[in-house]
Amino acid sequence: MLKSLLAISSSPRREGNSELLLESFVRGVQEQGWKASTIRLNGLKFKPCQACDKCASTGECILNDDMQTVYPKIGSSDAIVMATPIYFGSVSGQLKTFIDRFQCWWHAKYKLGRPPVREEEGRPAFFICVGGLRNKQHCENAYSVAKVFCNVINFNLLDWLCFRGVDDKGAIRDHPTALDKALQAGRHFAVSEDQRGDAFR
């Protein structure tokens, strides 16, 4: 069965460094026969979580915005990859707002016992981040946020790529081997999952 990857780009810049890395990763996955689609969060219209707790009894968010089209895409994807620039030592505001809107899935999993994605399915995830500063902790902070998110939605964050000291738009093209590393990571991600087969699905 043809496997599907959902790529999530969280940069406000089109063709910025994180998006270029994401495109290379996706290309690597597609070369292995997967289908892929990309969501650009900055192009969506959605509010931050309002902490209304209306989802506590249903597992569904009551806010009627573009996130309502995203939830089923996550739920139907065999794998996800997220890419973000590092802002103030963590993920972009776009990605954090997106993550917070999965409070409904938190309730569905932990309070209601009916998560949209079952843990035993073993769906994989990958994370990409890039920042202007060379502070390793900033990337680790971003990774921690992504790790918690994946745990809540029952995706396994298998690996990640982090590039530091890359700031100007498109500067990742001048970073030795960066785009190729993302391409190879995509290929490896797809091949590893293909070899694992459907045992966990």
C-alpha positions as a Python dict, from the first residue, in 0.01 Angstrom:
ca = {
    (1, 'M'): (0, 0, 0),
    (2, 'L'): (129, 345, -93),
    (3, 'K'): (237, 530, 219),
    (4, 'S'): (169, 895, 284),
    (5, 'L'): (378, 1165, 450),
    (6, 'L'): (238, 1494, 576),
    (7, 'A'): (501, 1770, 583),
    (8, 'I'): (440, 2066, 813),
    (9, 'S'): (626, 2388, 733),
    (10, 'S'): (605, 2644, 1012),
    (11, 'S'): (821, 2929, 883),
    (12, 'P'): (659, 3260, 790),
    (13, 'R'): (909, 3283, 504),
    (14, 'R'): (848, 3102, 179),
    (15, 'E'): (1163, 2929, 57),
    (16, 'G'): (1333, 3005, 387),
    (17, 'N'): (1598, 2778, 534),
    (18, 'S'): (1371, 2540, 721),
    (19, 'E'): (1136, 2510, 424),
    (20, 'L'): (1423, 2433, 186),
    (21, 'L'): (1540, 2158, 420),
    (22, 'L'): (1186, 2027, 443),
    (23, 'E'): (1152, 2019, 65),
    (24, 'S'): (1473, 1816, 39),
    (25, 'F'): (1351, 1569, 302),
    (26, 'V'): (1017, 1531, 125),
    (27, 'R'): (1192, 1474, -207),
    (28, 'G'): (1393, 1193, -48),
    (29, 'V'): (1076, 1028, 77),
    (30, 'Q'): (906, 1064, -261),
    (31, 'E'): (1204, 904, -434),
    (32, 'Q'): (1125, 591, -237),
    (33, 'G'): (772, 579, -376),
    (34, 'W'): (583, 755, -99),
    (35, 'K'): (322, 1020, -164),
    (36, 'A'): (359, 1349, 23),
    (37, 'S'): (167, 1667, 85),
    (38, 'T'): (273, 1988, 259),
    (39, 'I'): (90, 2219, 497),
    (40, 'R'): (228, 2572, 536),
    (41, 'L'): (103, 2693, 871),
    (42, 'N'): (157, 3060, 795),
    (43, 'G'): (-98, 3033, 515),
    (44, 'L'): (-369, 2894, 743),
    (45, 'K'): (-613, 3096, 947),
    (46, 'F'): (-645, 2958, 1298),
    (47, 'K'): (-664, 3089, 1653),
    (48, 'P'): (-458, 2987, 1953),
    (49, 'C'): (-615, 2740, 2194),
    (50, 'Q'): (-867, 2926, 2411),
    (51, 'A'): (-841, 2683, 2706),
    (52, 'C'): (-1219, 2658, 2709),
    (53, 'D'): (-1204, 2284, 2786),
    (54, 'K'): (-1507, 2222, 2567),
    (55, 'C'): (-1302, 1945, 2404),
    (56, 'A'): (-1271, 1764, 2738),
    (57, 'S'): (-1603, 1590, 2689),
    (58, 'T'): (-1582, 1528, 2315),
    (59, 'G'): (-1215, 1518, 2214),
    (60, 'E'): (-1296, 1770, 1941),
    (61, 'C'): (-1206, 2138, 1915),
    (62, 'I'): (-1503, 2375, 1885),
    (63, 'L'): (-1308, 2653, 1710),
    (64, 'N'): (-1427, 2672, 1352),
    (65, 'D'): (-1116, 2762, 1154),
    (66, 'D'): (-859, 2603, 925),
    (67, 'M'): (-744, 2360, 1193),
    (68, 'Q'): (-1060, 2163, 1125),
    (69, 'T'): (-909, 2066, 789),
    (70, 'V'): (-577, 1973, 950),
    (71, 'Y'): (-692, 1725, 1215),
    (72, 'P'): (-813, 1466, 961),
    (73, 'K'): (-495, 1507, 756),
    (74, 'I'): (-284, 1419, 1059),
    (75, 'G'): (-517, 1134, 1142),
    (76, 'S'): (-494, 980, 796),
    (77, 'S'): (-118, 1021, 738),
    (78, 'D'): (121, 731, 778),
    (79, 'A'): (399, 967, 889),
    (80, 'I'): (469, 1333, 957),
    (81, 'V'): (769, 1564, 935),
    (82, 'M'): (783, 1909, 1094),
    (83, 'A'): (1024, 2190, 1008),
    (84, 'T'): (1077, 2512, 1198),
    (85, 'P'): (1314, 2805, 1230),
    (86, 'I'): (1446, 2862, 1582),
    (87, 'Y'): (1296, 3175, 1735),
    (88, 'F'): (1400, 3286, 2084),
    (89, 'G'): (1539, 2942, 2160),
    (90, 'S'): (1239, 2737, 2054),
    (91, 'V'): (997, 2659, 1771),
    (92, 'S'): (825, 2929, 1570),
    (93, 'G'): (505, 3087, 1700),
    (94, 'Q'): (319, 2929, 1411),
    (95, 'L'): (425, 2580, 1512),
    (96, 'K'): (364, 2632, 1884),
    (97, 'T'): (14, 2767, 1818),
    (98, 'F'): (-52, 2468, 1593),
    (99, 'I'): (69, 2227, 1862),
    (100, 'D'): (-141, 2390, 2132),
    (101, 'R'): (-452, 2335, 1923),
    (102, 'F'): (-408, 1960, 1978),
    (103, 'Q'): (-528, 1998, 2334),
    (104, 'C'): (-841, 1828, 2203),
    (105, 'W'): (-633, 1522, 2111),
    (106, 'W'): (-479, 1530, 2461),
    (107, 'H'): (-826, 1504, 2610),
    (108, 'A'): (-924, 1235, 2359),
    (109, 'K'): (-621, 1028, 2459),
    (110, 'Y'): (-583, 1081, 2831),
    (111, 'K'): (-934, 1168, 2949),
    (112, 'L'): (-1163, 986, 2707),
    (113, 'G'): (-945, 690, 2609),
    (114, 'R'): (-1013, 720, 2238),
    (115, 'P'): (-712, 881, 2068),
    (116, 'P'): (-754, 960, 1697),
    (117, 'V'): (-426, 774, 1634),
    (118, 'R'): (-364, 458, 1835),
    (119, 'E'): (-22, 417, 1995),
    (120, 'E'): (18, 61, 1871),
    (121, 'E'): (6, 184, 1511),
    (122, 'G'): (364, 306, 1556),
    (123, 'R'): (339, 591, 1308),
    (124, 'P'): (678, 765, 1263),
    (125, 'A'): (771, 1133, 1275),
    (126, 'F'): (1077, 1341, 1193),
    (127, 'F'): (1180, 1692, 1303),
    (128, 'I'): (1391, 1958, 1130),
    (129, 'C'): (1506, 2286, 1281),
    (130, 'V'): (1749, 2560, 1182),
    (131, 'G'): (1861, 2874, 1363),
    (132, 'G'): (2089, 3172, 1333),
    (133, 'L'): (2262, 3129, 1666),
    (134, 'R'): (2502, 2845, 1739),
    (135, 'N'): (2352, 2767, 2078),
    (136, 'K'): (2292, 2391, 2087),
    (137, 'Q'): (2040, 2427, 2369),
    (138, 'H'): (1804, 2625, 2144),
    (139, 'C'): (1774, 2330, 1907),
    (140, 'E'): (1734, 2092, 2199),
    (141, 'N'): (1453, 2308, 2339),
    (142, 'A'): (1274, 2299, 2005),
    (143, 'Y'): (1322, 1923, 1983),
    (144, 'S'): (1172, 1880, 2330),
    (145, 'V'): (857, 2063, 2222),
    (146, 'A'): (827, 1845, 1912),
    (147, 'K'): (888, 1531, 2119),
    (148, 'V'): (608, 1613, 2364),
    (149, 'F'): (370, 1690, 2078),
    (150, 'C'): (443, 1362, 1902),
    (151, 'N'): (396, 1171, 2225),
    (152, 'V'): (52, 1325, 2276),
    (153, 'I'): (-69, 1250, 1924),
    (154, 'N'): (84, 899, 1925),
    (155, 'F'): (351, 947, 1660),
    (156, 'N'): (704, 822, 1729),
    (157, 'L'): (964, 1094, 1680),
    (158, 'L'): (1239, 876, 1540),
    (159, 'D'): (1508, 1128, 1451),
    (160, 'W'): (1582, 1492, 1378),
    (161, 'L'): (1815, 1732, 1198),
    (162, 'C'): (1941, 2059, 1343),
    (163, 'F'): (2149, 2325, 1169),
    (164, 'R'): (2294, 2616, 1364),
    (165, 'G'): (2451, 2942, 1254),
    (166, 'V'): (2226, 2974, 946),
    (167, 'D'): (2025, 3295, 948),
    (168, 'D'): (1977, 3484, 619),
    (169, 'K'): (1701, 3363, 392),
    (170, 'G'): (1830, 3086, 167),
    (171, 'A'): (2166, 3072, 344),
    (172, 'I'): (2119, 2698, 398),
    (173, 'R'): (2213, 2656, 31),
    (174, 'D'): (2565, 2768, 125),
    (175, 'H'): (2584, 2532, 422),
    (176, 'P'): (2804, 2237, 321),
    (177, 'T'): (2599, 1922, 259),
    (178, 'A'): (2292, 2050, 450),
    (179, 'L'): (2033, 1998, 180),
    (180, 'D'): (2187, 1666, 86),
    (181, 'K'): (2171, 1554, 449),
    (182, 'A'): (1800, 1635, 452),
    (183, 'L'): (1753, 1446, 125),
    (184, 'Q'): (1938, 1142, 259),
    (185, 'A'): (1741, 1160, 584),
    (186, 'G'): (1416, 1147, 386),
    (187, 'R'): (1535, 847, 188),
    (188, 'H'): (1646, 664, 502),
    (189, 'F'): (1321, 750, 680),
    (190, 'A'): (1111, 602, 398),
    (191, 'V'): (1328, 295, 346),
    (192, 'S'): (1334, 216, 719),
    (193, 'E'): (957, 236, 737),
    (194, 'D'): (913, 26, 424),
    (195, 'Q'): (1138, -242, 569),
    (196, 'R'): (940, -239, 891),
    (197, 'G'): (628, -305, 687),
    (198, 'D'): (278, -311, 826),
    (199, 'A'): (353, -500, 1145),
    (200, 'F'): (266, -203, 1362),
    (201, 'R'): (-28, -77, 1157),
}
